[in-house]
């Protein structure tokens, strides 16, 4: 009886506990909506921010690579410079790392990792004291100096403490990747520069470079070696400071303060293809060390994909390295020959889509590791992140501008990951840390490498567990025109994420004119430029504002392309009549020579650039430059790590072979013209794309390279039928002369023609339809009843039929093609057969299904909706490979 009472009491207590937990944290096990997070700018326009530390009072210390130490003051919202160091600014050096002492509130100690400007070529770890809030240079305690080879690459430099008071510093391999075809640099030839062999650093147990060290700082500025490092004190030819070895460029590290697990992002090599002679293509990595270990570079990458021992003199591949027994026999090695068994990465991904982690996307890559979150560490905070993120690791990528959260198993193995705030724009995140308030603080580097970027800054991501701030948005039927100008304004898009909130709207026009309507009209009687402001406020006083500029006095010109063919697709060789029509209210006559009109064909996939969403006329060459990632190092006119494109254009203005010369530089790489920095080659790019890139660069300062306008009336032969992934860009633009004090206004129109056969994975939106892939194919899998995919703005004029290439599963039903919405007008439908009902004679896997379409001349969204008549799951459903439109 007493046992039953005890069990009942425990059961009731459990219910109470669960209820309290749910009340305190409704998102303990459910993902919160992204709208509950707000990214707030604290300060912007920074000059190459590197690392940050959030102080107990909410102030934020951060450093800039040029040597400045700054502090954001939470109370006044100001930024003050609290110190500076003279640093060597070239290559990837400078002021790189920052950490505050675990007892910072008492001793005011900070630790900086930097490259001194004068003296020997070293990078230095020092401790400084802040005196009355300012860095006192005389307090410097030099703790460690690392000899380096100036002039190239991979300095690392991240600095972090664990809860035991141990200090970790990440050190890159200090090796150029450009002398080894972007594979592993292990050039052992005598007489070569020392920085072409990473075996002298990353593979060298007697060298601190290419490692993450762990030391225990002492009050007098020295350090001791904690137990458990890779090589115990006294081990011959091995540095005891080393905790992790075999690193290429561990740029950002973090430490789980609960268990001491070390995470870091490893920036990997640049090879874009696997090589039978050299080894795997480049991968970036997210790594986890639960204890000391060797992590593979320069012999392995990713999940221990092995490189070949390569004889650079004979250009012969000798053997593949063995991750179970790696051995360093380089003559440049001063350490042990036998290395520990290599530990594979936790997460790894190449330039292309990752078969193991496809959610990470494609493109440039620069992996970094952020913090592990524990909600209990912020008990006093009302805005701390919810328990849904408890124990999860935050990772981010500097190039791809995403943040993911990663869940691990009890054995610290990879479990799952998901995108964090996928609809929010991040501009090259470079460091992040949870503050004492439970908010996530974030440094963003901004667009261009080695530049003071307007879109760089310090931000905080706040979580709203209760009432959320409303969102204001302005729309209008006009943004400019001749006076008098009547504009119909709309607050459409303004909203409150809490449905019970009531919103008040306040509009401010000119000279104190106001309106409290949701969608007012206003007439501007005089020419001028006006700022219209909308404030949206909820009943608790939380508000948001939005602004719009209205220009009165100059009507925008009208630009129209009369294209006598389908405006979404091309269907093979076909001649299409066209005419460009221009008119302008203030300009009595149009100078035809000032009309820009062009038709170009872009090689590659349709999503190479989202040309349909450009507000300016598309430059084909600039589009290829953007896709290749070149603007990480070069800008058109703003200084960056490399010369500006305008400078390049001027330099080669009079050179007869300028185009051939620059094309060779882009393809093969090189250096020495604009300094010691070496540009990697882009041999993977097609020659015609490189030619377009060079034409764009040279045209900036050389009119003879400007695109020649096509006639404004005529016919055009669509003849590109060999490249199914390419697309035509048809564009016309005209800039008027301005009027009544209003600047000239440009209007353009674009038509994008894709191949009439679209891969299903190139859809614009999906619901319960998942992109999937095998080793050779990509397709879309419909995983639920009423699942769908959407194609945006499709011109159906002249199109009579759609052919779907399907792979049946065990389920059946129908695919409906609907116009405009999920339940819009039905344009056509076809049965979906189960595998067992597949017609005889059809291929075993994929087979075509033809769907007749109702006649339509409208441009509208198309929804492909699956209506199931049997149970559907991700395991038994069918796949859609492609959609072919035909006339």
BELDAHU-V829226 format. One record per pair of residues at least 4 apart in sequence whose C-alpha atoms are under 6 Angstrom apart, sorted by the first residue. I is the first residue (numbers start at 1). J is the second residue. D is the distance in Angstrom with one decimal. If there is no record, write none. Layout:
# BELDAHU-V829226
<<I:J:D> <I:J:D>>
This chain:
# BELDAHU-V829226
<<21:25:5.9> <22:26:4.9> <27:386:5.7> <27:388:5.9> <28:386:6.0> <28:387:4.1> <28:388:4.7> <29:388:5.0> <34:421:5.6> <36:463:5.6> <36:464:5.1> <37:462:5.5> <37:463:4.6> <38:461:5.4> <38:462:5.2> <39:460:5.8> <39:461:4.5> <40:459:5.5> <40:460:5.3> <41:459:4.5> <42:458:5.5> <42:459:5.3> <43:457:5.5> <43:458:5.3> <44:456:5.6> <44:457:3.9> <45:453:5.6> <45:454:4.3> <45:456:5.3> <45:457:5.8> <46:452:6.0> <46:456:5.6> <46:457:5.6> <47:452:4.2> <48:64:5.3> <48:65:5.6> <48:445:5.7> <49:63:5.8> <49:64:4.3> <49:445:5.8> <50:63:5.7> <50:64:5.6> <51:62:5.6> <51:63:5.9> <51:98:5.9> <51:431:5.6> <52:61:5.5> <52:62:4.2> <53:60:5.7> <53:61:5.1> <54:60:4.5> <54:435:5.4> <55:59:5.3> <55:60:5.8> <58:74:5.8> <59:72:5.5> <59:73:4.9> <59:74:5.1> <60:71:5.5> <60:72:5.0> <61:70:5.8> <61:71:4.5> <62:70:5.4> <63:68:5.8> <63:69:4.6> <64:68:5.3> <65:94:5.1> <65:95:4.6> <65:96:6.0> <66:94:5.9> <67:84:5.3> <67:85:4.9> <67:87:5.8> <67:95:5.1> <68:84:4.4> <69:81:6.0> <69:82:5.7> <69:83:5.0> <69:84:5.7> <70:80:5.7> <70:81:4.3> <70:82:5.3> <71:79:5.6> <71:80:5.4> <72:78:5.8> <72:79:4.4> <73:77:5.3> <73:78:5.3> <82:134:4.6> <82:135:5.9> <83:135:5.0> <86:117:5.6> <87:94:5.2> <87:115:5.3> <87:116:4.6> <87:117:4.4> <88:94:5.3> <88:115:5.4> <88:116:5.6> <88:117:4.2> <89:93:5.8> <89:94:4.8> <91:151:5.4> <91:152:5.2> <92:153:5.8> <93:115:6.0> <94:114:5.5> <94:115:5.1> <95:114:4.3> <96:113:5.7> <96:114:5.6> <96:157:5.1> <97:112:5.5> <97:113:4.8> <97:157:5.1> <97:158:4.8> <97:159:5.3> <98:111:5.7> <98:112:4.8> <98:159:5.7> <99:110:5.8> <99:111:5.2> <99:159:5.7> <99:160:5.7> <100:110:4.4> <101:109:5.5> <101:110:5.7> <104:108:4.6> <104:109:5.6> <108:129:5.5> <108:130:5.3> <109:128:5.6> <109:129:4.6> <110:127:5.7> <110:128:5.4> <111:126:5.7> <111:127:4.5> <112:125:5.8> <112:126:5.5> <113:124:5.5> <113:125:4.5> <114:123:5.6> <114:124:5.4> <115:123:4.4> <121:147:5.9> <121:148:5.7> <122:146:5.2> <122:147:4.3> <122:148:5.3> <123:145:5.7> <123:146:5.2> <124:144:5.8> <124:145:4.4> <125:143:5.6> <125:144:5.1> <126:141:5.4> <126:142:4.4> <126:143:5.3> <127:140:5.6> <127:141:5.0> <128:139:5.4> <128:140:4.7> <129:139:5.8> <130:134:4.9> <130:135:4.4> <130:136:6.0> <141:221:5.4> <143:222:5.7> <152:176:5.9> <153:174:5.4> <153:175:5.8> <153:176:5.7> <154:172:4.6> <154:173:5.8> <154:174:5.0> <154:249:5.2> <155:171:5.8> <155:172:4.5> <156:170:5.4> <156:171:4.6> <156:172:4.6> <156:249:5.5> <156:250:5.5> <156:251:4.6> <157:170:5.2> <157:171:5.7> <158:169:5.6> <158:170:5.3> <158:252:5.4> <159:168:5.7> <159:169:4.6> <160:167:5.8> <160:168:5.3> <161:166:5.6> <161:167:4.5> <162:166:5.5> <162:257:5.9> <163:257:5.5> <166:215:5.5> <166:216:4.5> <167:214:5.5> <167:215:5.3> <167:216:5.9> <168:213:5.5> <168:214:4.6> <169:212:5.5> <169:213:5.4> <170:212:4.3> <170:250:5.9> <171:209:5.2> <171:210:5.4> <171:211:5.4> <171:212:6.0> <172:209:5.7> <172:210:4.6> <172:248:5.5> <172:249:4.3> <173:201:5.7> <173:202:5.4> <173:209:5.2> <173:210:4.0> <173:248:5.1> <175:195:4.6> <175:196:5.7> <175:198:5.9> <176:195:5.9> <176:196:5.8> <177:182:5.3> <178:182:5.7> <180:185:5.3> <182:269:5.9> <182:270:5.1> <182:271:4.8> <183:271:5.8> <184:298:5.6> <185:196:5.7> <185:197:5.2> <185:198:5.8> <186:197:4.3> <186:198:5.9> <187:196:5.8> <187:197:5.1> <198:202:5.5> <199:203:4.3> <199:204:5.9> <200:204:5.3> <200:332:5.1> <200:333:4.7> <201:207:5.6> <201:209:5.1> <201:210:5.6> <202:210:4.0> <202:246:4.8> <202:247:5.8> <203:246:5.9> <204:333:5.6> <204:335:5.1> <205:238:4.7> <205:335:4.8> <205:336:6.0> <206:237:5.2> <206:238:4.3> <206:239:5.2> <206:335:4.5> <210:246:5.8> <210:247:4.5> <210:248:5.7> <211:244:5.4> <211:245:4.4> <211:247:5.4> <212:243:5.8> <212:244:5.0> <213:241:5.2> <213:242:4.4> <213:243:5.0> <214:241:5.6> <214:243:5.6> <215:224:6.0> <215:225:5.2> <216:223:5.2> <216:224:5.1> <217:222:6.0> <217:223:4.2> <218:222:5.3> <218:223:5.2> <229:243:4.7> <229:292:5.6> <230:242:5.9> <230:243:5.1> <230:292:5.0> <231:240:5.2> <232:240:5.6> <233:240:5.2> <237:335:4.7> <243:292:5.0> <244:292:5.5> <244:293:5.2> <244:294:5.8> <245:294:4.7> <246:294:5.5> <246:295:4.8> <246:296:4.9> <246:297:4.4> <247:297:5.5> <249:266:5.5> <249:267:5.3> <250:265:5.6> <250:266:4.5> <252:264:5.7> <252:265:5.8> <252:368:5.1> <252:369:5.7> <253:263:5.6> <253:264:4.1> <253:369:5.5> <254:263:5.2> <254:370:5.7> <254:371:5.7> <255:260:6.0> <255:261:5.6> <255:262:4.7> <256:260:5.2> <256:261:5.2> <256:372:5.6> <261:289:6.0> <261:290:4.9> <262:288:5.7> <262:289:5.1> <263:287:5.5> <263:288:4.6> <264:286:5.8> <264:287:5.4> <264:369:4.8> <265:285:5.7> <265:286:4.6> <265:367:4.7> <265:368:3.9> <265:369:5.1> <266:284:5.7> <266:285:4.9> <267:284:5.1> <267:366:5.4> <267:367:5.9> <268:282:5.8> <268:283:5.2> <268:284:4.5> <269:282:4.6> <270:282:5.1> <271:281:4.9> <271:282:5.0> <272:281:5.3> <273:281:4.8> <274:279:6.0> <274:280:4.4> <274:281:4.5> <275:279:5.0> <277:317:5.6> <278:307:6.0> <278:308:5.2> <279:307:4.3> <279:308:5.7> <282:350:5.8> <283:349:5.0> <283:350:4.2> <284:348:5.5> <284:349:5.5> <284:367:6.0> <285:347:5.6> <285:348:4.3> <286:346:5.7> <286:347:5.0> <287:345:4.9> <287:346:5.0> <294:340:5.9> <294:342:5.3> <295:342:5.1> <295:343:4.9> <296:300:4.8> <296:342:5.1> <299:307:5.5> <300:304:5.0> <300:305:5.3> <300:306:4.6> <300:307:5.8> <301:305:5.3> <302:345:5.4> <302:348:5.2> <303:344:4.4> <303:345:5.3> <304:344:5.2> <306:321:5.7> <307:320:5.8> <308:319:5.4> <308:320:4.2> <309:317:6.0> <309:318:5.4> <309:319:5.3> <309:320:6.0> <310:316:5.8> <310:317:4.6> <310:318:6.0> <311:315:5.3> <311:316:5.2> <322:326:5.5> <323:341:5.9> <323:342:5.2> <324:341:4.8> <325:341:5.7> <326:339:5.5> <327:337:5.5> <327:338:4.8> <327:339:5.8> <328:337:4.7> <329:337:6.0> <349:354:5.2> <351:362:5.6> <351:363:5.0> <351:364:5.9> <352:362:4.8> <353:358:5.7> <353:361:5.7> <353:362:5.1> <354:358:4.8> <364:399:5.5> <365:399:5.1> <366:397:5.2> <366:398:5.2> <366:399:5.6> <367:397:4.6> <368:395:6.0> <368:396:5.3> <368:397:5.8> <369:395:4.6> <370:394:4.9> <370:395:5.1> <370:432:5.9> <371:393:5.9> <371:394:5.6> <372:391:6.0> <372:392:5.5> <372:393:4.3> <373:390:5.6> <373:391:5.4> <373:392:5.8> <374:390:4.9> <374:391:5.5> <375:387:5.9> <375:390:5.9> <378:438:5.6> <381:437:5.4> <383:463:5.4> <383:464:6.0> <384:438:4.1> <384:439:5.9> <385:463:6.0> <392:406:5.5> <392:407:5.1> <393:405:5.4> <393:406:5.0> <394:404:5.8> <394:405:4.6> <395:403:5.8> <395:404:5.3> <396:402:5.6> <396:403:4.3> <397:401:5.6> <397:402:5.7> <398:428:4.4> <398:429:5.3> <401:426:5.3> <401:427:6.0> <401:428:5.4> <403:420:5.4> <404:418:5.5> <404:419:4.4> <404:420:5.1> <405:417:5.5> <405:418:5.6> <406:416:5.9> <406:417:4.3> <407:415:5.5> <407:416:5.2> <408:412:5.2> <408:413:5.3> <408:414:4.8> <408:415:4.9> <409:413:5.2> <409:415:5.7> <427:444:5.8> <427:446:5.1> <428:444:5.3> <428:445:5.3> <428:446:5.4> <429:443:5.9> <429:444:4.2> <430:443:5.7> <430:444:5.5> <431:442:5.9> <431:443:5.2> <432:441:5.5> <432:442:4.4> <433:440:5.8> <433:441:5.3> <434:438:5.8> <434:439:5.6> <434:440:4.5> <434:441:5.9> <435:439:5.6> <439:461:5.9> <439:462:5.4> <440:460:5.6> <440:461:5.1> <441:459:5.8> <441:460:4.3> <442:458:5.8> <442:459:5.1> <442:460:6.0> <443:457:5.9> <443:458:4.7> <444:456:5.0> <444:457:5.3> <445:456:4.8> <446:453:5.3> <446:455:4.9> <446:456:4.1> <448:632:4.9> <449:632:5.2> <449:633:5.3> <449:640:5.8> <449:641:5.8> <450:640:5.1> <450:641:4.9> <451:640:4.9> <464:468:5.9> <469:542:5.4> <470:495:5.7> <470:496:4.3> <470:543:6.0> <471:494:5.3> <471:495:5.3> <471:544:5.7> <472:494:4.5> <472:536:5.7> <472:544:5.5> <472:545:5.4> <472:546:5.5> <473:491:5.8> <473:493:5.5> <473:494:4.8> <473:546:5.7> <474:490:6.0> <474:491:5.1> <475:489:5.8> <475:490:5.0> <476:488:5.6> <476:489:4.4> <476:490:5.8> <477:488:5.7> <478:487:5.8> <479:550:4.9> <480:550:5.6> <480:551:4.5> <480:552:5.5> <481:552:5.3> <481:553:5.9> <481:554:5.1> <481:555:4.0> <482:552:5.6> <482:553:4.3> <482:554:5.0> <482:555:5.1> <483:525:5.7> <483:526:6.0> <483:527:5.9> <483:552:5.7> <483:553:5.3> <484:524:5.6> <484:525:4.4> <485:523:5.5> <485:524:5.2> <486:522:5.6> <486:523:4.1> <487:521:5.7> <487:522:5.5> <488:521:4.4> <489:519:5.4> <489:520:5.5> <489:521:5.8> <490:519:4.4> <491:518:5.9> <491:519:5.9> <502:538:5.7> <503:537:5.5> <503:538:4.7> <504:536:5.7> <504:537:5.3> <505:516:5.4> <505:535:5.9> <505:536:4.9> <506:515:6.0> <506:516:4.8> <506:534:5.7> <506:535:5.2> <507:514:5.3> <507:515:5.0> <507:533:5.8> <507:534:4.7> <508:513:6.0> <508:514:4.7> <508:532:5.8> <508:533:5.1> <509:513:5.2> <509:532:5.0> <527:552:4.7> <527:553:4.6> <528:552:5.2> <529:550:5.8> <529:551:4.5> <530:549:5.7> <530:550:5.1> <531:548:5.7> <531:549:4.6> <532:547:5.6> <532:548:5.2> <533:546:5.8> <533:547:4.5> <534:545:5.5> <534:546:5.3> <535:544:5.8> <535:545:4.4> <536:543:5.4> <536:544:5.5> <537:541:5.9> <537:542:5.6> <537:543:4.1> <538:542:5.6> <553:740:5.3> <554:739:5.1> <556:745:5.8> <557:583:5.8> <557:584:4.4> <558:582:5.6> <558:583:5.2> <559:581:5.9> <559:582:4.9> <559:748:6.0> <560:580:5.8> <560:581:5.1> <561:579:5.9> <561:580:4.6> <562:578:5.4> <562:579:5.1> <563:578:4.7> <564:576:6.0> <564:577:5.6> <567:795:5.8> <568:753:4.8> <568:794:5.9> <568:795:5.4> <569:753:4.5> <569:754:4.7> <569:755:5.5> <569:756:5.2> <570:753:5.8> <570:755:5.4> <570:756:6.0> <571:756:5.9> <572:721:5.4> <573:718:5.2> <573:719:4.5> <574:717:5.7> <574:718:5.2> <575:716:5.4> <575:717:4.3> <576:715:5.3> <576:716:5.3> <577:714:5.8> <577:715:4.2> <578:713:5.8> <578:714:5.7> <578:715:5.8> <579:712:5.7> <579:713:4.3> <580:712:5.1> <595:733:5.9> <595:734:4.9> <596:709:5.9> <596:732:5.4> <596:733:5.1> <597:709:5.4> <597:710:5.8> <597:731:5.7> <597:732:4.3> <598:710:5.8> <598:730:6.0> <598:731:5.6> <599:729:5.7> <599:730:4.5> <600:728:5.6> <600:729:5.3> <601:727:5.6> <601:728:4.4> <602:726:5.4> <602:727:5.4> <603:726:4.5> <604:725:5.3> <604:726:4.9> <605:725:4.6> <605:726:5.7> <621:692:4.4> <621:693:4.0> <621:696:5.1> <625:630:5.6> <631:635:5.6> <633:640:5.9> <633:641:5.2> <633:642:5.4> <634:640:5.6> <634:642:5.3> <634:644:5.5> <635:644:5.1> <636:644:5.3> <636:645:4.7> <636:646:5.7> <637:644:5.4> <637:646:5.8> <645:697:5.7> <649:697:5.8> <649:698:4.7> <649:701:5.5> <650:701:5.9> <652:658:5.8> <657:661:6.0> <664:668:5.8> <665:669:4.9> <666:681:5.9> <666:682:5.9> <667:681:5.1> <667:682:4.6> <667:683:4.7> <668:681:4.2> <669:679:5.1> <669:680:4.7> <669:681:3.7> <670:678:5.6> <670:679:5.4> <671:677:6.0> <671:678:4.4> <672:676:5.2> <695:699:6.0> <698:702:5.9> <699:703:5.8> <699:705:4.6> <699:706:5.1> <724:755:5.8> <727:753:5.6> <727:754:4.7> <728:752:5.7> <728:753:5.0> <729:752:5.0> <730:750:5.6> <730:751:5.0> <731:749:5.7> <731:750:4.4> <732:748:5.5> <732:749:5.5> <733:747:5.6> <733:748:4.0> <734:746:5.6> <734:747:5.7> <735:745:5.4> <735:746:4.1> <736:744:5.3> <736:745:5.6> <737:744:5.0> <738:742:5.6> <738:743:4.9> <738:744:3.8> <756:884:5.7> <756:885:5.3> <757:883:5.6> <757:884:4.1> <758:882:5.6> <758:883:5.2> <759:882:4.3> <760:779:6.0> <760:881:5.4> <760:882:4.7> <761:779:5.7> <761:780:6.0> <763:790:6.0> <763:791:5.4> <764:790:5.6> <764:791:5.4> <765:789:5.6> <765:790:5.1> <766:788:5.9> <766:789:4.3> <767:787:5.5> <767:788:5.3> <768:783:5.6> <768:787:4.9> <769:781:5.4> <769:782:4.4> <769:783:5.8> <769:787:5.9> <770:780:5.6> <770:781:5.2> <771:779:5.9> <771:780:4.6> <772:778:5.8> <772:779:5.5> <772:780:5.9> <773:777:5.6> <773:778:4.2> <779:880:5.7> <779:881:4.7> <780:879:5.6> <780:880:5.2> <781:879:4.5> <783:873:5.3> <783:874:4.9> <784:872:5.4> <785:867:5.5> <785:868:5.1> <786:865:5.9> <786:866:5.2> <786:867:5.2> <787:865:5.9> <787:866:5.5> <788:864:5.4> <788:865:4.4> <789:863:5.8> <789:864:5.4> <790:862:5.6> <790:863:4.6> <791:861:5.7> <791:862:5.2> <792:861:4.5> <793:859:5.4> <793:860:4.5> <793:861:4.7> <794:859:5.2> <794:860:5.3> <794:861:5.9> <795:859:4.3> <796:856:5.7> <796:857:5.7> <797:856:5.7> <797:857:4.2> <798:887:5.7> <799:886:5.6> <799:887:4.3> <800:853:5.2> <800:887:5.0> <801:851:5.6> <801:852:4.5> <801:853:5.3> <801:886:5.4> <802:850:5.9> <802:851:5.1> <802:884:5.5> <802:885:4.7> <803:849:5.5> <803:850:4.3> <803:883:5.8> <803:884:5.0> <804:848:5.5> <804:849:5.1> <804:882:6.0> <804:883:4.9> <805:847:5.5> <805:848:4.4> <805:881:5.4> <805:882:5.3> <806:846:5.3> <806:847:5.5> <806:879:5.7> <806:880:4.8> <807:845:5.4> <807:846:4.6> <807:878:5.6> <807:879:5.0> <808:834:5.5> <808:835:5.0> <808:878:4.5> <809:834:5.3> <809:835:5.2> <809:876:5.3> <809:877:4.8> <809:878:4.4> <810:834:4.8> <810:835:5.7> <810:876:5.0> <811:834:5.2> <811:870:5.9> <811:877:5.4> <812:832:5.2> <812:833:5.0> <812:834:5.1> <813:831:5.9> <813:832:5.0> <813:867:5.6> <813:868:4.2> <813:869:4.8> <814:830:5.5> <814:831:4.2> <814:832:4.9> <814:866:5.8> <814:867:5.2> <815:829:5.5> <815:830:5.5> <815:865:5.4> <815:866:4.6> <816:829:4.3> <816:864:5.7> <816:865:5.1> <817:827:5.6> <817:828:5.3> <817:829:5.9> <817:863:5.6> <817:864:4.8> <818:824:5.3> <818:825:5.4> <818:826:4.6> <818:827:5.5> <818:862:5.8> <818:863:5.1> <819:824:5.0> <819:825:5.2> <819:862:5.0> <820:824:5.6> <820:860:5.8> <820:861:4.8> <827:853:5.3> <827:854:5.2> <828:852:6.0> <828:853:5.1> <833:837:5.8> <843:847:5.9> <872:877:6.0>>
